[in-house]
């Protein structure tokens, strides 16, 4: 079975958000069969830093929609968007 790798952009609600704690919540909120394969951080502006996790999901899982919904529902998450998707 093939897998899909998706790089997402997770924007926190404010610069005061603890990014380490937010990253842990992202990892624990993943649906079954999905995993995070690295997280990058990017300074946006005025102290705001976005998280860019690369998420691996099974191809038959319906893409990244479930992961996006889980991430978007977390406390301290302002928005989630897919930056790049590819099969591996």
Secondary structure, 3 states (H helix, E strand, C coil): CCEEEEEEEEEECCCCCCHHHHHHHHHHCCCCCCEEEEEEEEEEECCEEEEEEEEEEEHHHCCCHHHHHHHHCCCCEEEEEEEEEEEC
